[in-house]
């Protein structure tokens, strides 16, 4: 089974490499400069751990959404980046967490 999987993986990798390789050089054209300077606002969330509802100690998704909408109203070039742990071990510890603390 493993040999069959390895053969398929090798074949797909070879096809991908062939599809991405060209014999003729590819010309790269730089984008035209913008007519004016553009301001970009970056907002970031991390480790919210499913804290959906607002409480005394938690911000909650509604307030996060309102903050983003307010920033977006001031600058339409606003980007919200969530870098993970949105739904991780909030209410029920995972198996690895339990085993580590036993």
C-alpha positions in Angstrom: 0.0 0.0 0.0 2.8 2.4 0.9 4.7 1.7 -2.4 1.5 2.4 -4.3 1.0 5.7 -2.5 4.7 6.6 -3.0 4.4 5.9 -6.7 1.3 8.1 -7.0 2.9 10.9 -5.0 6.0 10.7 -7.2 3.9 10.8 -10.4 1.9 13.8 -9.2 5.1 15.6 -8.1 6.6 15.0 -11.5 3.5 16.2 -13.3 3.5 19.3 -11.2 7.1 20.0 -11.8 6.6 19.6 -15.5 3.6 21.9 -15.5 5.5 24.6 -13.7 8.6 24.4 -15.8 8.9 26.2 -19.2 11.7 26.2 -21.7 11.2 29.8 -22.8 12.1 32.6 -20.4 9.0 34.3 -18.9 9.1 38.1 -19.0 8.1 39.8 -15.7 6.5 43.2 -16.0 6.5 45.3 -12.9 3.1 46.8 -12.0 2.5 50.4 -12.8 3.0 52.8 -9.8 -0.1 54.0 -8.1 -1.2 57.6 -8.8 -1.1 58.4 -5.1 0.1 56.9 -1.8 -2.3 54.3 -0.3 -2.6 53.8 3.4 -3.3 50.2 4.5 -4.5 49.4 8.0 -3.7 45.9 9.3 -5.6 44.5 12.3 -4.6 41.3 14.0 -6.3 38.7 16.2 -4.7 35.7 17.8 -5.5 33.1 20.5 -9.2 34.1 20.9 -9.9 30.5 21.9 -13.7 30.6 21.0 -14.4 33.5 23.3 -17.4 34.4 21.3 -19.6 36.0 24.0 -18.5 39.2 25.6 -17.9 39.1 29.4 -16.0 41.1 32.0 -12.8 39.5 30.9 -13.5 38.7 27.3 -13.9 41.0 24.3 -16.2 38.8 22.3 -16.7 38.5 18.6 -19.3 41.2 18.3 -16.9 43.9 19.7 -14.1 42.6 17.5 -16.4 42.8 14.5 -17.5 46.4 15.5 -13.8 47.5 15.9 -13.0 46.1 12.4 -16.1 47.8 10.8 -15.2 51.1 12.5 -11.6 50.9 11.2 -12.9 49.8 7.7 -15.2 52.8 7.6 -12.2 55.1 8.3 -10.0 53.3 5.8 -11.5 51.0 3.2 -8.0 49.4 2.8 -8.3 47.7 6.2 -7.3 44.0 6.5 -8.1 41.8 9.4 -5.7 38.9 9.9 -6.6 36.0 12.3 -3.5 33.9 12.9 -5.0 31.0 14.7 -6.3 29.3 17.8 -9.8 30.6 17.1 -11.5 27.4 18.3 -8.8 25.7 20.5 -9.3 24.2 24.0 -11.7 26.9 25.3 -14.3 24.8 27.1 -12.9 21.3 27.0 -9.2 20.5 27.2 -7.9 18.3 24.4 -6.5 14.8 25.1 -2.9 15.9 24.9 -3.6 18.7 27.4 -5.2 16.3 29.9 -2.3 13.8 29.5 0.3 16.5 30.1 -1.4 17.5 33.4 -2.1 14.0 34.8 
